[in-house]
Amino acid sequence: MSRIGFIGVGTMGAPMARNIAKGGHEVKAYDIDAKAVAALADAGIKPAKSAVTAADGAEILITMLPNSRHVEEAAFDEGGFASALSRDALYIDMSTIAPATTDSIGARMAERGIAMVDAPVGRQQSHAVAGKLMIMVGGADEAVARARPVLELMGDTIVHCGRLGMGVRMKVVNNYMSIALNSLSAEALVLAERSGLDPNLAREVMLGTAAGQGHFGGTYPAKVLKGDLTPGFMIDLAQKDMGLALDLAASLDVSVGTGKAARTAYDRAQKEGRGREDWTAIYASARRSAGLG
């Protein structure tokens, strides 16, 4: 059994702290909302009056806070928990914050001799309740190994992404794709509905193609990720079909900003002479643009 301090017991943090306590650990929690902490009493979680008291005596200190500023303030402002952590303690930040902030906090913790891992979570509140979060971890092997038994009480998929800061970088990239796809999905369903289609039918059809299944499970590993750009579906054809969709949207006065932005990427690939390559060559084009190859 470890003594664990937990700072930030909101929608996600509360069930995470509960699962740690359920795993047999002694948990002391702090949140600016005292009622949120009090609601955890039935799980045997003790209230802390401040970030410092949450950290006092803790072998592991966990933060699950809304943004970069909150984490920095909780750690280093007057009364911050960093002043109370022993050199033997492990600090785990499970917040989704700016990677540069994670790097900075990690450096400041290292100056104090305190090991740190970043471990932002994926999935939803229901998964937090069930202890089935995906947790993307960054940190030294030894620190991650020490954190893993506690992380496994909160998640069923623990992915070590690399050095400190790589967990939150993975989370940011994942969220970028998810959030952008959400916008594109909304545009597609509105275009379907304005065209006279049942959006539920459109969804069902798209679930049978790469539109709804995604590219990471099919087209990318089959083509560009193994260096094969022989066309299954050419960039030129993708661009032609995108044009048809954008023309239809214009005729129906449907806003398709995400689709228009995507068209510029296909334009770039065509200008590079990739028109007759597989449509996954758009990734090769993007890598070149980013100076990666």
N, C-alpha and C positions, 0 to 999 in steps of 0.2 A: 504494500500500500504506500502510495506517495502522497505528500502534502502538495496540493495544487491550488494555485490562485487563478481565478478566472475573472477577467475584466471585460464587461460588455455582454450582458445577458438579455439581449433583445429577442427578436423573432427567431433568429438562427442560434444565437449564443445560448439561450435558455435550454433548449433541448440538448444541445451539445454538452453543456455542463451537467445536466441530469444524467446523461449516458456515462459520463466519467464517474460520477458518484455511484451510479448503478454498478460500475465495474469494480467498486470496492475502495476507491480512493477518497481521501479526505479533501473536500473541496470548500474553498472560501471564495465567495463571489462579491464583486463590486460593480455597481452601475450607477450612473447619475440619477436613474429612476429607482428610488428605494423600494417602490412597490414591486418592481420586477424582481428584485433580489428577494424580497419577502415571500414572493410566490413560489420560491424554490425550497422553502423550509421543509415541505413534506418529503423532499428527496434527501434530507439530511445535510443540505448545503448551508454552511454558515455564512451570515452576512458580514461584509467588511465595510467599514465606514469610509474608506478612501482607497485609492490605488496603492498607496504605501502599505496600508494594513493588509490588503489582499496579497501583496508580495512578501510581507514579513514572514519569514520562516518557510516560505514556499520552496520546494525542490524544483517545481516546474511552474512557470507563470505563463498564462495564455491570454492573449488579447483577441477580441473579436469586435472591432469597432468600425464605424461607418466610413471614415476617410483618413487620409494621411495626417491631417492636422490633429485629429483626435488621438491617433496613436502616438505622435510626437509629444503632444501635451501630456498624455497619460504617463509617458515614460520619463520625460525630462523637465517638465515644468516644476515649479515649487510643489513639493508633495508628490512628485512623480515616482513611479515604482522602481526605476533604475537604481535609486539611492538605497533601496531596501533589499535588493537582491544580493545574495551571497555569490562569491566567485564559483561556487559549485552548482549554482542553479542553472537551469535551462530555460531560455525564453523562446516561446513559440508564438509568432504573430500569424493569426489566421484571417486577418482582415484582407480586403482587396484594396490595395493602395498603390500609389505610384512606385514603380520599381526603383527609381532614384531615391525615394524616401526609405525604402527597405535597405538599400545599400548603405545609406547614411546612418540609419539606426544600427545596422549591423556593425559598422565601423566603430561607432560610439560604444556599443556593448563590448566589442572586442577590447577596446581600451581599458574597460573595467574587468576584463578577464572572464566575461560571461558569454557562454555559447548561445547561439541563436539559430533557429530555423524559421523560414517562412512557409506557411502551409495554408494558403487560401483554399476555399472549398467550392466545389461545383454541385449542381443539382439544387433541389428545392427544400422548402421548410419541412415537407412531409418526410423527405429523406433524412433530414437532421433528426426528426423525432424517432425514426426507425433505426438510426445509427448506420445509415447506408449512403453517406455522402461520398463523393469523389474528392480526394484531397491531393493537391498538387504541391509537392514539397521541394524546397530548396535548402541546401545546407551541406556541411561536411558529413561524410559517411558516419562518423562516430556520433555526431549530434543527432542525425536522422535515426540511427539505430536506437538511440536512447528515447527519442520521441515516439517511435513507431507503436509501442504497446498502448500508449494513451491515444494516439491518432486512430488506432484500430477499434477503439471503443466508440468512435464517432463516425467512422467511414468504413465501407467494405472495399474500396478501391484506393489504395495508397500508391501514388506514382512519384518516385524520386526523379525530379527533373534536372538535377545538377547542383551547382554551387548555390550558396545563399543568394536569393533574389531570382532564381530561375523558376521557383514555384509561382510567384506573382507574375512573372513575365508570361508563363504559360497560361495563367488565368486571364490576363489581359488579352492575349491573342485569341483564346477561346471565346471570350465575351465579344470581342470585335466581330468574329465570324457569326456568332449566334445573333447578335443585335442587328447586324447588317442583313442577315438572312430573314429576320423577322420583318424588316421593312420590305424586302423583295417579295416575301410571301403575301404580305398585305396588298401590295401593288398587283400581284398576279390574281388574287381572288377578286379584287375590285374590277380588274379588267375583264375577268370571266363573267362577273355578274352584270356589268354594263353591256357586255356583248350578248346577254340573254341567256347565259348558262347558269345552272344551279351551282353555287359555290361548293356545296358538299359533293356534287358529282365531279366538279373540277378537281377538288382535293383527292378524291378517290382515283381519278385517272392519273394525276401527277404522282401519287404514291407508287405507281407502277413504272415510273421512269426515273431518270437521274434528277428530274426536277424535285421530286419528293423524297427520293432515297438518298440524295446527297452524292457528292463526287468522291469522298474519301474512301467509301466502301467499294467503289466499282471502277469508275473511269480513271482516276489518278493512279492507283496501284497497277492497273492493267496497262497503262500507257506511260505517261510522262515520268512517274516515279521509278520506272525501270528503264528509262532512256529510250523508249519506243515512241516516236512521233509519227509513224506511218498512220495515215488518216483512217479512223473509224468514222469520224464525223469532222469535216474540215473546218478550220477557222473561217474560210470564205463562206461556207454554208451557214455557220453559226452567225456570222455578221449579217448575212442576207435575211435569216430568220428573225434576228433581233430587229432589223429594219422593218420587217412586216409587223412585228408586235408593236413597235413604237408608232408606226403609221396608224395602226388600228386604235391605239390609245389616243393619238391626236384627234382622230375622227370622232371619238366618243368623249373628248374633253376629260380624259383620265390622267391624273398626274402620275408620272412614272420616273421620278428623279433617280431612283436607284438603277433602273434599267438604262437610263441615259448615261449614267456614270460608267456602267459596265461596258457600254458600247465604245467608250474611249479606249478601254483596254484592248478590245478587239481591233480597233483602228491602229493602235500602236503595233500590235503583232503583225498586221497586214503590211504596215510600212517597213517592218523588218524583214519582209519576204517570207513570212510564215503562213501565208494564206492557204497553202495546200497541205499544211501539216495538221495533225490531229488537234482538235479544239482544246485539249489539255495543254497544248504548247503555250497557251496564255500564261501558264505558270513559268515556263522557261523564259518567256518575254519579261514577265515581272521580275524574275531573278536578275536578268541582265540589266534592267532599269535600276535595280537596287545595288548594282555593282557586285553581284554574287556569282556571275558567270556569263 
